[in-house]
Amino acid sequence: MATAALAQAPSTEEPTWERLLREPLAHTFSIVARDSVSGEMGVAVQSHWFNVGAIVPWAEAGVGVVATQSFVNKSFGLRGLALMRGGLSPRTALDSLLKDDSGRAVRQVALLDARGRVATHTGENCIAYACHLTGPQYAIQANMMLGPDVCTAMQQAWETSQGVPLAERLLLAMEAAQAAGGDFRGQQSAALLVVRGQRSDHPWDDRLIDLRVEDHPNAVAELRRLYTVHQAYEHMNRGDHFVEINDMPSAMREYAAAHRLLPQQVELQFWTALTLANTGKMDDALPLFADVFRREPVWKIALPRLRAKGLLTVPDAEMERILRQ
């Protein structure tokens, strides 16, 4: 994949390698896919180039996803989504994008819509090993790979992971690609983007996952770590929701799940303890507070400030019990 605002609008001007190489190169592997049960759509990508998440993956709830790579024409992201939003199939939309694109021989592009239809293009001048594979509701594409097996490794990981969440399947495909050699230059950045299958009345919530690794020597593993952190905080958010509706057993299950995923994250344990204290479960809260204060004493300093703003609602005597921990 290469960053280049080479064709922000269609152009029939014949490109030269000198012109192309004035733009930074960032070749890559990626997958676009749809979950047939939830309807969620996603794209995952890795490249030995900085900030790949800003240029390759594009997505819109209820519309589709796009991966534009090799010598990247970033306009393909927004324009591809607009064409699919207007009712075109991925194939027709992709043909429209490429029709007047003078750099199509060095483009690699994949489009997937909310119906699960896919279309891909790998230009004849994409750098070997270059490949793409498609199947029911997914497309895999790669260029400048170390060996010829990256696409098939991704496909196998995708097709043998049915029944797990979409984001997890996308990560498994990325890990398989890296295990098969990946980009011959190594790793640097990665991204994972998942949106709802249908547009909701709250579009600010339609982007379900948006994770980026901007610069890391083990970008795929770091993306996996960030996904684990994301899951833990999702459990915390669900726990808070259950507290709001006074379903404490469900809330504690969610908080426990978050702690299992991130046992080293003291703050998650602190908010769990605070919730227990606020709901009258002081005997359960005190050991958690004690562990938090031992590991990060600053929380004992912060606690009175939180109580002053109404985030901790225990009486004075209970507050003293907490601070004695």
C-alpha positions in Angstrom: 0.0 0.0 0.0 1.4 3.4 -0.7 0.2 6.7 0.5 -0.5 9.0 -2.3 -3.1 11.5 -3.0 -2.2 10.4 -6.5 -5.8 10.6 -7.7 -8.0 12.5 -5.3 -10.3 12.9 -8.4 -10.3 10.8 -11.5 -7.4 11.5 -13.9 -6.4 10.2 -17.3 -2.9 11.5 -17.0 -0.4 8.7 -17.4 1.6 8.3 -14.2 5.4 7.8 -14.2 7.3 5.9 -11.6 9.1 9.1 -10.8 5.8 10.7 -10.0 4.6 7.7 -8.1 7.8 7.4 -6.0 7.5 11.0 -4.9 4.8 9.7 -2.6 5.7 7.4 0.4 5.3 3.6 -0.1 3.5 1.5 2.4 2.6 -2.0 1.2 0.3 -4.1 3.2 -2.1 -7.0 3.8 -5.7 -6.5 4.8 -9.1 -8.2 5.1 -12.6 -6.8 4.7 -15.5 -8.9 6.0 -19.1 -9.1 7.2 -20.6 -11.1 10.1 -23.5 -13.0 8.6 -25.3 -13.1 12.0 -24.9 -9.6 13.4 -24.4 -7.9 10.1 -21.4 -6.1 11.5 -18.7 -5.1 8.9 -15.0 -4.7 9.5 -11.6 -4.2 8.0 -8.2 -5.0 9.5 -4.8 -4.1 8.1 -1.1 -4.1 8.8 1.8 -2.4 7.0 5.5 -1.5 7.5 4.5 2.1 7.2 3.5 4.7 9.8 -0.2 5.3 10.6 -1.7 2.8 8.1 -5.1 3.2 9.9 -5.5 6.7 8.5 -5.3 5.8 4.9 -6.3 2.1 4.1 -9.5 1.3 6.1 -12.8 3.1 5.5 -16.2 2.1 6.8 -19.7 3.3 7.2 -22.5 1.6 9.1 -25.3 0.4 6.8 -23.1 1.0 3.8 -19.9 -1.0 3.7 -16.2 -1.1 4.1 -13.2 -0.3 1.8 -9.5 -1.2 1.9 -7.4 0.9 -0.5 -3.8 -0.1 -0.7 -0.6 -0.7 -2.7 -0.1 2.8 -4.2 -3.0 4.2 -2.2 -5.6 6.4 -3.7 -7.2 7.7 -0.5 -10.2 9.1 -2.4 -11.3 5.5 -3.1 -12.3 5.2 0.6 -14.9 8.0 0.7 -15.8 7.7 -3.0 -16.3 4.0 -2.7 -18.6 4.3 0.3 -20.5 7.1 -1.5 -21.1 5.0 -4.5 -22.3 2.0 -2.5 -24.5 4.3 -0.4 -26.0 5.5 -3.7 -27.0 1.9 -4.5 -24.2 0.6 -6.6 -22.9 -2.9 -6.0 -19.2 -3.2 -4.9 -18.3 -4.5 -8.4 -19.9 -1.6 -10.2 -18.5 0.9 -7.6 -15.0 -0.4 -8.0 -15.2 -0.4 -11.8 -16.3 3.3 -11.6 -13.3 4.1 -9.3 -10.8 2.4 -11.6 -12.2 3.5 -14.9 -10.5 6.9 -15.2 -7.7 6.2 -12.7 -4.3 6.5 -14.3 -2.7 4.6 -11.5 -5.0 1.5 -11.6 -2.1 -0.8 -12.5 -0.5 -0.2 -9.1 -3.7 -0.1 -7.0 -5.0 -2.8 -4.8 -8.6 -2.3 -3.6 -11.4 -4.2 -1.9 -15.0 -3.2 -1.4 -17.7 -4.9 0.7 -21.3 -3.8 1.1 -23.9 -4.3 3.8 -25.3 -7.3 1.9 -22.0 -9.0 2.0 -21.1 -8.6 -1.7 -17.4 -8.0 -2.4 -15.2 -6.8 -5.2 -11.4 -6.7 -5.4 -8.7 -5.4 -7.7 -5.0 -6.1 -7.8 -3.2 -4.1 -10.5 -0.7 -5.9 -12.6 2.2 -3.7 -11.3 1.5 -4.4 -7.6 4.8 -5.6 -6.0 5.2 -9.4 -5.5 4.1 -11.3 -3.8 0.7 -9.8 -4.5 -2.6 -11.7 -4.2 -6.3 -11.4 -3.4 -8.9 -14.0 -2.5 -12.6 -13.7 -2.0 -15.3 -15.8 -0.4 -18.8 -15.5 1.1 -18.8 -12.0 2.6 -15.1 -11.4 2.8 -12.1 -10.4 0.7 -8.4 -10.7 1.5 -5.6 -8.8 -0.3 -1.9 -8.4 0.1 1.1 -7.0 -1.8 4.9 -6.9 -1.1 4.6 -10.1 0.9 7.5 -12.2 1.9 6.1 -15.4 0.4 3.1 -16.6 -1.7 1.1 -18.1 1.2 -0.1 -15.0 3.1 -3.5 -14.8 1.4 -4.2 -18.5 1.8 -3.2 -18.4 5.4 -5.6 -15.5 6.1 -8.3 -17.3 4.3 -7.9 -20.5 6.3 -7.9 -18.5 9.6 -11.1 -16.8 8.5 -13.0 -19.8 7.3 -12.0 -22.0 10.3 -13.1 -19.4 12.9 -16.8 -19.3 12.3 -18.9 -18.6 15.4 -16.5 -16.1 17.1 -17.0 -12.3 17.0 -16.1 -10.5 13.8 -13.3 -8.5 15.3 -11.7 -11.7 16.7 -11.9 -13.4 13.3 -10.3 -10.4 11.7 -7.5 -10.5 14.2 -7.0 -14.2 13.7 -6.6 -13.6 9.9 -4.0 -10.9 10.6 -2.1 -13.1 12.9 -2.1 -15.9 10.4 -0.8 -13.5 7.7 2.0 -12.5 9.9 2.8 -16.1 10.8 3.0 -16.8 7.1 5.7 -14.1 6.6 3.6 -11.0 6.1 5.3 -7.9 4.7 8.9 -8.7 3.8 10.0 -5.4 5.5 8.4 -6.4 8.8 5.8 -4.6 10.8 5.1 -1.0 11.9 1.4 -0.1 12.1 -2.0 -1.8 12.1 -5.7 -1.0 12.5 -9.0 -2.7 13.2 -12.3 -1.0 12.3 -15.7 -2.5 12.9 -19.1 -0.8 12.2 -22.7 -1.8 12.6 -24.5 -3.6 9.8 -27.3 -1.1 9.9 -27.3 2.6 10.5 -28.8 3.5 13.9 -30.5 6.6 15.2 -27.3 7.3 17.1 -24.6 7.5 14.4 -22.0 8.4 17.0 -22.3 4.9 18.3 -22.3 3.1 14.9 -18.5 2.7 14.9 -18.1 -0.2 17.3 -14.3 -0.7 17.3 -11.7 1.7 16.0 -8.2 0.7 17.1 -4.9 1.8 15.7 -1.2 1.0 16.2 0.7 3.8 14.7 4.3 2.7 15.2 5.3 -0.6 16.8 7.8 -3.3 15.9 5.2 -6.0 16.6 2.1 -4.2 15.4 -0.1 -7.2 15.0 0.5 -8.4 18.6 0.0 -4.8 19.8 -3.3 -4.6 18.0 -4.3 -7.8 19.8 -3.4 -6.3 23.1 -5.4 -3.2 22.4 -8.4 -5.3 21.4 -8.1 -7.1 24.8 -8.1 -3.7 26.5 -11.1 -2.7 24.5 -13.0 -5.8 25.5 -12.2 -5.2 29.2 -13.6 -1.7 29.1 -16.7 -2.9 27.2 -17.3 -5.2 30.2 -16.9 -2.3 32.5 -19.3 -0.2 30.5 -21.9 -3.1 30.6 -21.3 -3.5 34.3 -22.1 0.2 34.8 -25.3 -0.2 32.8 -26.4 -3.1 35.1 -25.7 -0.9 38.1 -28.0 1.7 36.7 -30.8 -0.8 36.4 -30.0 -2.3 39.8 -28.9 -5.6 38.5 -25.9 -6.1 40.7 -25.2 -9.8 40.0 -24.9 -9.0 36.3 -22.8 -6.0 37.1 -20.4 -7.9 39.1 -20.1 -10.6 36.4 -19.1 -7.9 33.9 -16.6 -6.3 36.3 -15.1 -9.7 37.0 -14.8 -10.4 33.3 -13.0 -7.0 32.9 -10.6 -7.9 35.7 -9.8 -11.3 34.2 -8.8 -9.6 31.0 -6.8 -6.8 32.6 -5.7 -7.9 36.1 -2.9 -5.4 36.0 -5.2 -2.5 35.4 -5.7 -1.0 38.9 -8.2 1.6 37.9 -10.8 -0.9 36.7 -10.5 -2.6 40.2 -10.9 0.8 41.9 -14.2 1.6 40.1 -15.5 -1.8 40.9 -14.7 -1.3 44.6 -16.4 2.1 44.5 -19.5 0.7 42.9 -19.7 -2.0 45.6 -19.3 0.6 48.3 -22.0 2.8 46.8 -24.4 -0.2 46.7 -23.9 -1.1 50.3 -21.5 -4.1 49.7 -18.7 -2.7 51.9 -17.4 -6.1 53.0 -16.7 -6.9 49.3 -15.4 -3.4 48.5 -12.8 -3.1 51.3 -10.4 -5.9 50.2 -10.4 -4.4 46.7 -9.8 -0.9 48.0 -6.9 -2.3 50.1 -5.3 -3.9 47.1 -5.7 -0.7 45.0 -4.2 1.5 47.7 -1.3 -0.9 48.0 -0.6 -0.9 44.3 -1.3 2.7 43.5 -1.5 4.9 46.6 -2.7 7.9 44.6 -6.2 6.5 44.6 -6.4 7.0 48.4 -5.6 10.7 47.8 -8.2 10.9 45.0 -11.0 9.2 46.9 -12.1 12.3 49.0 -12.2 14.4 45.9 -14.5 11.9 44.2 -16.7 11.8 47.3 -16.9 15.6 47.3 -18.4 15.5 43.8 -20.9 12.8 44.7 -19.2 9.9 43.0 -18.8 8.1 46.3 -22.0 8.3 48.4 -21.0 6.4 51.6 -21.4 8.1 55.1 -18.5 9.5 57.0 -18.0 6.3 59.1 -17.8 4.1 56.0 -15.4 6.6 54.3 -13.1 6.3 57.3 -13.2 2.5 57.0 -12.2 2.7 53.4 -9.3 5.1 54.1 -8.0 2.8 56.8 -7.3 0.2 54.3 
